[in-house]
Amino acid sequence: MTTPRPGRPASPVDPDDPGVVVSPPDTDAPPGPVPIPVGTPSDATEPTASSRTVVADIAARVRAVGPTLGRTRLVLIDGPAGSGKTTLAAALATELHAQVVHMDDLYPGWSGLSAGVTRLHDEILLPLADGHPAEYRRYDWHTASLAEPHPVPVADVLIVEGCGSGSRRPARWSTLLIWVETTDDERLARGLARDGADARSHWLRWMAEERALYAAQDTAARADVHLDGHGQLRL
């Protein structure tokens, strides 16, 4: 029996703009970190001025490029679980007024990393590349089954965050590929703080699976931007 990961609540639609889905603050892809504001130590509550500058600079780079996925600019945020991808995605979504698709809504469980990448490509990106709206069903980690559908309309910007999002097949449409990484020890500590010590075996298996994927996909080397686990640029 696998340990269920609590699924993310459905992202509410902005009432002033039905094409924008507001992404709630939450943890990194499964497995993922305790929520940590971008650019701050884990006990801080507000982003630093430098991290806000990084987000603004990234947003400016996205705006400066034309659409790469049909009529949409596609931002992919990848990197090992627990590094802070979801927090960065939330900050960028606010800056760019963009919807966020979370890979942990696509993986079919702890062993579903590759399957999640396929779902991203086939269910979401292919339709958008053809100029059509997309839709996916969220994977419910409690029931181990697909749950409610989520629309992904054609929009100016789409952000996808999570392990595997920057794999070669999705990345052929990327406007910007961002790599976020921190140490294995910090990632594991964040994950176990959220998921509990009983999830340790799942975490270690996931970490091995993602290492293999990243080696095969050469994701870090292909990234346009590299950030550390606190939202700072890595040179």
N, C-alpha and C positions, 0 to 999 in steps of 0.2 A: 504494500500500500504506500503510495507516495504522499509526501507532505503537501497539502494544498497551500498555494500562495494566495493571500487575499487579492482578489481582482480589483482593478481600479474602478471607481464609480464612473458611470457614464458622464462624459464631458458635456456640460450644459451649453446650449446654443446661445450666443449673444443676442438678446432681444432686439437690439438696434441694428443688427446685421446678421440675418439668418445664415449667411455664408461663412461666418466666423464661429468656430467652436472654441469656447474658452476652456483651456486646459487647467484643471485644478492642481495645486501644489501636491506633489507626491514623491514617491521614492523612485530610484533608478530601476531599470528593467529587471525582470526576475532572473536571477536574484539582483537586488539593488540596495542603495544606501538608505540610511536614515536621512530625511530631508535636511540638506545643508545649503544655505544660501550661497549663490555663486560667489567665489572669491573670498570667503570668510572661513575662519577656523570653525570646527564643529560646534563650539559653544557660543558662537555669535548669532545674532538675529537679523542683521542687516547686511546687504552687499557692500563691499568697499567701493570707494570712488574709482579705483583702478579697474575693478571687475566690471563696473557699469560702463566704463570707457571701452573695455574689450567688447562687450555686447554691442554697444553703439557702433564700433568700428566694423564688427562682423556684419551687422545689419546694413551698413552703408555699402559694403562689398556686394551683398546680395542685391541691393537695389540697383547697383551699377551695371548689372548683367541682365541681358534679355532672357525671356523664358527659355527653358531647356527641356521642359516636360510638357509638350503641347503648348498651352497658353500659361503655364505655371512655372515659377522658379522653385526648384526643389533643393531644400537644405537637409543633408543627412548628418546626423550626429552619432558617431560610433565610438567604440572603445570598450574595454573590459567592464564587466558588471561591477557596480559599486563605485564608479569613478566620478559620478556627478553629471551624467548626460541629461537626465530628466530635469534637473534644476536649471541647467543651461537652456534647455529647450523652452521651459516656461518663461525665462527672461527674454529670449529671442522672440517668442510668440507675442509677448506684450509689445515689444519694440516694432515688430513687423505686422501686427494684427493678423496673425496666421493661425491656422489650425495645426494641431500637433497629433500625429499618429504615433502611438507607443507600441514598440515591438512586443512588449509583454502582453498586449491584447491579441497578438497574432500567434505566438508560440503555443502549440498544443501540449503544454506541460514542460516539465524539467528536461526532457530529452528532445524537445522540439525546436532547437535552434535553427537547423537547416530548413525545416518545414516552415518556420516563421518567415524566413527570407523568401521562400517560394511564394507564400501567401502575399507578402508585400508586393512582389513583382507582378504576380498574375491577377490579383484581385483589386489592387489599388493603382499601381503605376501604369500598367498596360492600358486600361481605359482612359486615364488622364492623358497619356501620350497621344491617344487618338482624339483628344478633345472632348471626351465624354465624362460625366460624373461617375464616381466609383462608390462602392459600398463594401463593407466587410462586417463580419459578425465577431464580436468580442469573445475571446476564450475566457470562460469562467473557471478560475483555479479551484474554487470550492467544489463545483459539481463535475469538473473534468469534462465539460461539454461546451459547445458553442452557445452563446447567449444572444442578446439583442443585436440587431443590425445598427451600424453607424454609417451615415452618409459621408462621403468625401467629395464635396462639390469642386468644380473647376474654379480655381481662385488664383490670385496673384502669386501667393507664396504658400507652400506646404512644407512643414517640418516633420521629418521622421526621425525619432530617436530610439536607440536601443542596439543591443549587440547584434551584429550582422547587417545592420541597415546600410553600411557602406560597402557591402560585397559588390563584386564587379557588375553583376546583372542590374541591380538597382542604380549603381553609381554611374552607369552610362548616361543617365538623364540628370545627373546632379549639377546644380548651380554652384554649390559649395559643399565639400566634404570636410567635416570637422572631426578630429580625433581627440578624445578626452581620456586621460589615463593617470592613475595614481598607483601606489605600491600594492602588491598582493596582500600584505599584512593589513593595510588600512582598508582595503576593499572587503576582506573577509571579516574584519571587526565590524564594519558598518552593516554588512549583511546579517551577521549573527545577532547583532544588537536589535535588528528589526525582526528577523524571522525566528530567533531562538536557537539555542545550542543544538536542538534536535535536527536542525536543517543543515548541520555542518557537512554531512556526507553528500547532500544534494549540491551544496555550494562547491565543494571540491570537484565533484564530477562536472558541474557546469563550467568551472574555471578551466578544466582540462579540455572540454569540448570547444570552448571559445578560443583557447590558444591554438588548437588545431585549425579552426576556421580562419583565424587571422593570419596564420602562417601560409595557408593555402591561397588566401585572397590578397595577401600583401597590403592589407588595408592601411596600416599606419604610414607606410611609405607613399601611398597614393593620396593621402589627405592633403588638403589645401591649408588647413589651420591645425595647429597642435596646442592643446591646453592641458594644464595639470588638473589635479582633482579639486582645486580651489578656484578655478576659473581664470588662471593666469596664463599668458602665452608662454609656450615652451619653444625656445630658439634652437 
